[in-house]
Amino acid sequence: MLSILLQQPILFVAWLLAFLIALSIHEFSHALVSTWLGDETAKRMGRLTLNPAAHVDVIGLLAVIFIGFGWGKPVPFNPYNLKWPKWGPVAVAAAGPFSNLLLAVVSVLALVFLEPFLGSSNLLLVFLTISAELNIALMVFNLIPLPPLDGSKALLAFLSHPKYAAIRQYIETQGPFLLLMLILLDSIGNLGIFSSLFSFGFRLLSLVASIPAVL
């Protein structure tokens, strides 16, 4: 991202804006669903807002700029306050990736409808393209079933039986390390794991883009 900042600052601004919007809505969605399900921890801590300032982690944002990979502040919630003790945390976790899916669909539909009027080089269309691709990438990445990612909540819910206690403890304690190792191996070894996952998401999104033409 740093190279884009230096060579194409307008494109960098568009990418950063798309990232901040995606991040803010992602984290807001976690807070909103946890509040709906009876826990007001996020609301009391000022996270039930679309204001990026409430959700941006400074180090995570700098990491995005300098290494192209970053994070936001995790939304706190108390699972014991939720209406559904077992599946409530899964619903809260799923809200983030689902919001990214909705943003991606809205972006690509707007792109399809506006392109005939604005032309492919229009800055708004560039922004919508970035938004669609970025949100799909965030959705797919967050669905990986390793802590601290959202997908881990579903895996841990399926392993809630006491006989899986040892497996749960291993996943909860070693999950972040395993995720980091996966990222490093994929980057250093050029394995293409994440790019393959993202490409699958982009192909699904392209189906959405073809719907208006069919209609």
Backbone torsions as a table, in degrees:
resi	resn	phi	psi	omega
1	MET	NA	-30.1	-180.0
2	LEU	-63.3	-36.7	179.1
3	SER	-67.0	-36.4	177.2
4	ILE	-65.8	-40.1	178.3
5	LEU	-58.7	-41.2	-176.7
6	LEU	-77.9	-34.0	-174.1
7	GLN	-97.0	-36.5	-178.4
8	GLN	-136.5	74.7	-174.5
9	PRO	-59.1	-33.9	179.3
10	ILE	-66.6	-41.1	177.1
11	LEU	-64.6	-37.3	177.7
12	PHE	-63.8	-43.2	178.7
13	VAL	-61.2	-41.6	178.6
14	ALA	-62.8	-43.6	179.7
15	TRP	-64.9	-44.2	-178.6
16	LEU	-65.2	-39.9	177.9
17	LEU	-63.0	-44.0	178.4
18	ALA	-62.2	-39.8	179.2
19	PHE	-64.7	-46.0	-178.8
20	LEU	-64.0	-39.4	178.1
21	ILE	-65.7	-46.9	-179.1
22	ALA	-62.4	-44.4	-179.8
23	LEU	-63.7	-45.9	-177.1
24	SER	-63.7	-44.4	-179.8
25	ILE	-69.9	-36.2	176.7
26	HIS	-59.0	-52.6	-177.8
27	GLU	-70.6	-37.7	176.0
28	PHE	-59.2	-39.2	-179.3
29	SER	-64.4	-40.0	173.7
30	HIS	-57.5	-48.6	-177.9
31	ALA	-63.4	-40.9	-177.5
32	LEU	-64.3	-47.3	-178.1
33	VAL	-67.9	-39.0	178.0
34	SER	-63.7	-36.3	176.9
35	THR	-68.1	-43.1	176.9
36	TRP	-57.9	-35.3	-175.8
37	LEU	-89.1	7.7	170.5
38	GLY	108.3	-3.3	179.6
39	ASP	-107.9	123.1	-176.8
40	GLU	-104.5	18.4	179.5
41	THR	-57.1	-50.0	-179.2
42	ALA	-63.5	-39.8	179.7
43	LYS	-63.2	-44.2	-179.9
44	ARG	-64.6	-28.0	-177.9
45	MET	-93.0	11.4	174.9
46	GLY	75.6	22.8	-177.6
47	ARG	-97.5	-6.2	178.2
48	LEU	-86.2	64.4	-176.1
49	THR	-152.3	155.6	175.6
50	LEU	-93.8	2.6	179.5
51	ASN	-67.9	117.3	-178.6
52	PRO	-56.9	-29.8	-178.0
53	ALA	-59.4	-27.6	-178.7
54	ALA	-78.9	-18.1	-172.1
55	HIS	-116.4	-15.9	-176.3
56	VAL	-79.5	131.0	170.5
57	ASP	-96.7	122.1	-173.0
58	VAL	-58.2	-45.8	-179.7
59	ILE	-65.6	-39.8	178.4
60	GLY	-63.6	-38.0	178.4
61	LEU	-67.8	-42.1	177.4
62	LEU	-63.7	-36.0	178.0
63	ALA	-63.8	-38.5	177.1
64	VAL	-60.5	-44.1	-176.5
65	ILE	-68.3	-41.5	-172.3
66	PHE	-92.2	-30.6	-177.8
67	ILE	-124.3	-0.5	176.9
68	GLY	76.5	13.4	-179.8
69	PHE	-144.9	127.5	-177.2
70	GLY	-153.2	-164.5	-175.4
71	TRP	-159.0	167.6	175.4
72	GLY	-114.6	-178.6	177.0
73	LYS	-73.8	128.2	176.8
74	PRO	-66.7	142.7	179.4
75	VAL	-82.6	122.3	-179.8
76	PRO	-78.4	144.2	171.9
77	PHE	-154.5	154.6	179.8
78	ASN	-102.9	107.9	-176.6
79	PRO	-60.9	-24.0	-178.6
80	TYR	-74.2	-14.5	177.4
81	ASN	-91.0	-10.0	-176.1
82	LEU	-75.9	150.4	-178.9
83	LYS	-63.8	-33.9	-179.1
84	TRP	-113.4	96.7	-174.6
85	PRO	-55.9	-37.4	-175.9
86	LYS	-86.2	-49.4	-172.5
87	TRP	-99.3	-7.6	176.8
88	GLY	-57.6	-48.5	177.6
89	PRO	-59.9	-31.8	177.9
90	VAL	-66.7	-42.4	179.0
91	ALA	-63.5	-41.9	178.7
92	VAL	-62.6	-44.8	-179.2
93	ALA	-65.7	-41.2	-176.8
94	ALA	-67.1	-23.8	-177.7
95	ALA	-60.0	-35.6	-178.9
96	GLY	-64.9	-59.0	178.3
97	PRO	-59.9	-35.1	179.4
98	PHE	-64.5	-37.4	177.5
99	SER	-64.9	-37.0	177.0
100	ASN	-66.1	-37.2	176.7
101	LEU	-62.9	-45.0	178.9
102	LEU	-62.0	-43.3	178.7
103	LEU	-62.3	-40.0	179.2
104	ALA	-64.3	-43.7	-179.7
105	VAL	-64.5	-45.6	178.5
106	VAL	-60.7	-41.8	-179.3
107	SER	-63.3	-44.9	-176.2
108	VAL	-73.2	-33.7	176.7
109	LEU	-67.8	-41.4	176.5
110	ALA	-62.8	-38.3	178.5
111	LEU	-62.0	-45.7	-178.6
112	VAL	-63.6	-41.9	-177.2
113	PHE	-75.8	-31.5	-175.1
114	LEU	-89.3	-24.5	-174.6
115	GLU	-58.0	-40.6	179.1
116	PRO	-62.1	-24.2	-177.9
117	PHE	-94.3	-31.1	-172.7
118	LEU	-104.8	-24.9	-176.5
119	GLY	90.2	148.3	-172.5
120	SER	-66.4	-21.3	-177.5
121	SER	-90.4	-0.1	-179.8
122	ASN	-63.2	139.5	-176.1
123	LEU	-62.8	-35.8	178.3
124	LEU	-62.8	-40.3	179.4
125	LEU	-69.4	-34.9	174.9
126	VAL	-62.1	-43.9	178.6
127	PHE	-61.8	-43.4	-179.4
128	LEU	-65.0	-37.2	176.8
129	THR	-63.6	-46.3	178.1
130	ILE	-61.5	-43.7	-179.2
131	SER	-60.6	-44.8	-179.5
132	ALA	-62.6	-48.3	-177.7
133	GLU	-67.9	-41.2	-178.8
134	LEU	-65.2	-43.4	-179.0
135	ASN	-67.1	-37.2	176.0
136	ILE	-64.6	-42.3	179.0
137	ALA	-62.3	-43.8	179.1
138	LEU	-64.5	-40.9	179.5
139	MET	-62.0	-51.8	-177.3
140	VAL	-62.0	-44.8	-178.9
141	PHE	-61.8	-44.1	-177.0
142	ASN	-71.6	-15.4	177.5
143	LEU	-83.5	-6.2	175.9
144	ILE	-62.2	127.9	-172.2
145	PRO	-80.6	52.1	176.5
146	LEU	-130.1	135.2	175.6
147	PRO	-61.5	146.3	4.6
148	PRO	-92.6	19.8	-175.7
149	LEU	-74.5	158.1	-174.3
150	ASP	-62.2	-34.5	-178.5
151	GLY	-61.4	-22.0	-178.9
152	SER	-67.0	-27.2	-178.5
153	LYS	-64.0	-39.0	178.0
154	ALA	-67.0	-44.0	179.3
155	LEU	-60.8	-45.0	-179.0
156	LEU	-67.4	-31.6	176.8
157	ALA	-66.4	-40.3	177.4
158	PHE	-67.6	-24.0	-179.7
159	LEU	-101.9	29.3	-174.7
160	SER	-76.1	-17.9	-179.5
161	HIS	-63.6	141.9	-178.9
162	PRO	-53.3	-29.1	-178.2
163	LYS	-67.8	-15.8	178.4
164	TYR	-100.2	13.7	-174.5
165	ALA	-57.1	-42.1	-178.3
166	ALA	-66.4	-39.7	179.1
167	ILE	-66.1	-42.9	178.8
168	ARG	-59.4	-45.7	-178.6
169	GLN	-62.3	-39.3	179.5
170	TYR	-64.8	-45.0	-179.3
171	ILE	-64.3	-43.2	-177.3
172	GLU	-67.6	-36.4	-176.8
173	THR	-88.1	-35.9	-175.5
174	GLN	-101.8	-9.6	-177.6
175	GLY	-54.1	-50.3	179.3
176	PRO	-58.8	-38.7	178.4
177	PHE	-66.5	-42.9	178.8
178	LEU	-62.9	-39.3	178.5
179	LEU	-64.2	-44.3	178.9
180	LEU	-61.7	-42.6	178.8
181	MET	-63.6	-39.1	178.7
182	LEU	-63.1	-42.1	179.1
183	ILE	-64.1	-45.2	-179.4
184	LEU	-65.6	-44.1	179.5
185	LEU	-62.6	-40.8	-179.9
186	ASP	-65.6	-37.7	-178.2
187	SER	-75.8	-49.7	-176.1
188	ILE	-72.1	-42.4	-176.8
189	GLY	-86.3	-2.2	-179.8
190	ASN	50.0	48.8	-175.7
191	LEU	-79.0	-24.8	178.4
192	GLY	76.5	20.6	-178.5
193	ILE	-63.3	-53.4	-176.7
194	PHE	-70.8	-37.4	179.5
195	SER	-64.3	-33.9	177.2
196	SER	-68.0	-42.1	177.8
197	LEU	-63.1	-44.1	-179.4
198	PHE	-65.7	-39.5	-179.7
199	SER	-62.1	-37.7	177.4
200	PHE	-62.4	-43.3	177.5
201	GLY	-63.2	-39.8	179.7
202	PHE	-65.7	-36.1	178.8
203	ARG	-65.8	-39.9	176.9
204	LEU	-63.9	-39.5	180.0
205	LEU	-66.2	-33.5	179.3
206	SER	-64.3	-27.7	176.3
207	LEU	-65.3	-37.7	177.2
208	VAL	-63.5	-40.5	-178.9
209	ALA	-64.2	-25.7	-178.6
210	SER	-84.3	-11.7	-177.3
211	ILE	-61.7	-48.3	-179.6
212	PRO	-58.0	-35.6	-179.8
213	ALA	-66.7	-36.6	179.4
214	VAL	-69.0	-40.1	-179.8
215	LEU	-69.8	NA	NA
